[in-house]
């Protein structure tokens, strides 16, 4: 599991990184809010530990910007023991949990484990790849100010590709997972629906493509 830890007190940071590393977590440590925001936006983390009181950009502002941009990485806030308002504001802004300072290392580890367990059971309502997004409530595929309302089967196929981004899925897998095991739909139907989605992706111009590999299958790729 990969964590981002933002704390401006270097002694505290070193101690926490040591204990997390000992318990098999990979940790990127930063010491101000600007770096915390940059790392969180530029890397994929399983969880973020975010101190509220940091130079250059405080933790609440980092949290606000991440949630506003659609980043749903679980966040544990570290707060001053007496600052109840900070805890309330943090939870309202989308923090998953908070831990008052000073804290016992055992409690920190327990909070991190609980935060990561919640992540494993969480799938966001908005799936994103490159410059496109898929709304799982409205079935809208959007990008660059345009959107398409996908028919049910197109939506299910697009959702499956986005959830498995970068991995090839065979035509047989796509057919059974989208149309069901008992379907009488022919295998060539997958290609027809893939073609429809490709046309929509091209119109959205979100640098996202569906790639095909002979005898392997299809995968969604987002250009950097």
C-alpha positions, 0 to 999 in steps of 0.5 A: 500500500502506498501512502502520502504523508504531509507533515511539516515537523521533520522529527514527527515525520521521520518517526511516522515514516519509520513506523509505517515503513516497518509495517510494510507501507510505502510512504512519500513524505512532504513538508508543506501543503503545496507539495502535498497537493502536487504529489496527490495530484501527480501520483496514485496513492491508496491513502493520504495522511494530512496535517492541517497546520502546514506552511504555504497551504494548510491541510484543509485547503489541500483537502478542499482542492483535492475533493473539488477536482474529483480526487477520492483518495481516502484522507486521514487528517491530523488535527490539534487536540483542541481544534474541534472546528478544524475537525468538523470542517475537515469532515464536511470537506470530505475527510474520511477520518481525523486523529488529534495530536499528539497520538499513539503510533498504535492508534495511527496504524489502526486508523490507517488500516480502517481507512484503507479497508473502506477504500477497498469497498469504495467505487466512486460515482464518477469514473475518470480516465484521461480527459473523460469521465463516466457518471455511473448514476446518469450514464453520461460519458463526458469530456471537453464540455461535451457529453453523450448519454450512453445506452445501457449496454454501451454504458456497461461496456464502457464502465467495464473498460474504465474499471480495468483501464490498461488491462486487456479483456477478451471479447468473450469476457466482455460479452459474458460480463455485459450481456450475461452468460445465457446471452444469444448475442453473437461475439461480433456484437462486441466489436460493433459496440466497441466501434460506437464507443470509439466514435464517441471518444474521438468526438470528446477528444479526451486523449482516451482510446480503446486499443485492440490486440489480435487474439487478446482483446480490448483495453482502454488507454489514456494518453498522458 
